[in-house]
Each structure stands twice: as C-alpha cells, then as structure tokens.
Amino acid sequence: MEEKKVIMIVDDDIDYLYQIKHKVTGFGFNVITAESQAEAEDLIKKVKPDLAILDLMMENDDSGFILSYKLKRKYPDVPIIIATAVSVETGISFEVNSKSEKSWIKADLYLEKGIRIDQLHREINKLLKL
C-alpha cells in the first residue's frame, strides 16, 4: 500500500486551520499543521512535506513569503500554495504567473481564501501530479 502524502498547512487563524486540515485529511492526505511562521520553520527542520499550504500574513505581513523562500531553499521540489485574504484586507493582489513574480514569490500557486473545497482538491492533485 502506498504511503499517504503529507500536506503541511500553516495559518495563524486557528478556525481556518482546523477547517482546512479537516477537508484536506478528508481528501486522503496526512496533514501536519503550524500556527505561525516560527512554528513552521521548526517543523520543516524535522519533516519534508509533499506540499505546503501557507497563509501570507502571520507574525509579519510577509511571513508566508519568508516561509516559502525557506521551504524552497531546503526542499526545492515541494510545491507551495499561498492561500490568503490579503487582497480583501489590503487591496494588494499578487499572482505567480510571470517569471518576475516567480523570481521573488517562491510559491507555485496563489489562491484567495474562500476557495471552493473541490477546487483546492484539484489544485493539490495537480501540483502533486496525482
């Protein structure tokens, strides 16, 4: 039997973290969580996830970008999804479609929070090539 893929979810909104963990576990993945950038940095020292879903604004406004950078530096092959409500909260929006955006945003996909669960499942499967 094949081992379940490990998805790391990092978000300082405990309710959102619990909801997404429950949904992603329901997709058939093992889920590990962290409630902060610092906690996630400790976690990636011990565990290599198969995919990471990161909030953008945690301790700092750019925590997700910093964590993305550190995760990609340690595990370049791990797909990263940044899931955030930053554009709703600040009016600033990001994408990872162009080469220049990908050069500083070390994520494979950027999603606005409020994403439909079936879409999240499809995006995870696509990034994991399942």
Legacy VTK file of the C-alpha trace (Angstrom):
# vtk DataFile Version 3.0
C-alpha trace
ASCII
DATASET POLYDATA
POINTS 130 float
0.000 0.000 0.000
1.297 3.470 -0.924
2.038 5.877 1.909
-0.229 8.900 2.164
1.245 12.204 1.023
1.953 14.740 3.770
0.451 18.210 3.437
1.709 20.979 5.726
-0.806 23.745 6.469
0.359 26.934 8.186
-2.110 29.600 9.307
-2.449 31.763 12.410
-6.271 31.694 12.124
-6.964 28.604 14.231
-10.535 28.175 12.951
-9.421 28.324 9.307
-6.501 25.995 10.050
-8.833 23.427 11.630
-11.338 23.630 8.751
-8.715 23.199 6.026
-6.970 20.426 7.961
-10.286 18.570 8.219
-11.010 18.966 4.489
-7.503 18.005 3.325
-7.486 14.983 5.657
-10.801 14.034 4.038
-9.060 14.100 0.635
-6.912 11.209 1.910
-3.738 13.067 2.914
-1.805 13.135 6.179
-1.815 16.694 7.482
0.665 18.466 9.727
-0.041 21.993 10.923
1.671 25.033 12.355
0.078 28.187 13.749
2.951 30.560 12.951
5.942 31.138 10.717
8.281 30.274 13.608
6.451 27.018 14.374
6.517 26.071 10.680
10.252 26.784 10.432
10.844 24.357 13.331
8.581 21.792 11.656
10.425 21.835 8.308
13.689 21.126 10.113
12.202 17.740 11.064
9.736 16.906 8.278
9.718 17.257 4.496
6.100 17.748 3.432
4.933 16.673 -0.016
3.094 20.010 -0.387
2.605 23.127 1.757
-0.358 25.498 2.065
0.751 28.757 3.670
-1.048 31.831 4.909
0.671 35.059 3.878
0.147 37.385 6.844
1.004 35.830 10.211
3.576 37.288 12.668
4.644 39.624 9.875
2.834 40.850 6.779
5.214 38.766 4.653
5.523 35.622 6.821
4.190 33.407 4.032
6.729 34.761 1.538
9.599 34.247 4.001
8.425 30.740 4.844
8.018 29.958 1.136
11.569 31.079 0.474
12.989 28.985 3.343
10.947 25.927 2.387
12.022 26.124 -1.283
15.654 26.616 -0.276
15.582 23.449 1.861
13.219 21.400 -0.341
13.157 22.897 -3.880
10.781 20.217 -5.179
7.989 20.802 -2.623
5.008 22.588 -4.228
3.744 25.585 -2.257
0.293 27.166 -2.284
-0.099 30.578 -0.682
-3.720 30.890 0.442
-4.558 34.327 1.780
-7.159 37.015 2.169
-4.557 39.778 1.747
-6.216 41.397 -1.265
-9.534 41.629 0.589
-7.794 43.063 3.666
-5.319 45.408 1.947
-6.362 45.798 -1.680
-2.949 44.467 -2.733
-3.034 41.434 -5.006
-0.332 39.011 -6.058
-0.029 36.353 -8.706
2.625 33.814 -9.585
2.109 33.683 -13.332
5.057 35.647 -14.691
8.754 34.880 -14.454
9.435 38.069 -12.476
6.711 37.261 -9.927
8.031 33.714 -9.551
11.535 35.092 -9.010
10.537 36.705 -5.707
7.368 34.832 -4.742
8.677 31.331 -4.136
5.275 29.689 -4.454
3.738 27.535 -7.148
0.193 28.797 -6.732
-1.537 31.772 -5.154
-5.146 31.374 -4.012
-7.546 33.783 -2.375
-9.123 32.422 0.812
-12.691 31.416 0.263
-11.562 28.918 -2.364
-14.055 26.144 -3.022
-13.001 22.844 -1.488
-13.335 20.926 -4.780
-11.053 23.490 -6.454
-8.492 23.164 -3.632
-8.573 19.381 -4.051
-7.973 19.708 -7.820
-5.095 22.160 -7.313
-3.407 19.908 -4.725
-3.728 16.889 -7.015
-2.397 18.893 -9.976
0.656 20.109 -8.022
1.319 16.601 -6.687
0.752 15.161 -10.183
-1.830 12.677 -8.882
LINES 1 131
130 0 1 2 3 4 5 6 7 8 9 10 11 12 13 14 15 16 17 18 19 20 21 22 23 24 25 26 27 28 29 30 31 32 33 34 35 36 37 38 39 40 41 42 43 44 45 46 47 48 49 50 51 52 53 54 55 56 57 58 59 60 61 62 63 64 65 66 67 68 69 70 71 72 73 74 75 76 77 78 79 80 81 82 83 84 85 86 87 88 89 90 91 92 93 94 95 96 97 98 99 100 101 102 103 104 105 106 107 108 109 110 111 112 113 114 115 116 117 118 119 120 121 122 123 124 125 126 127 128 129
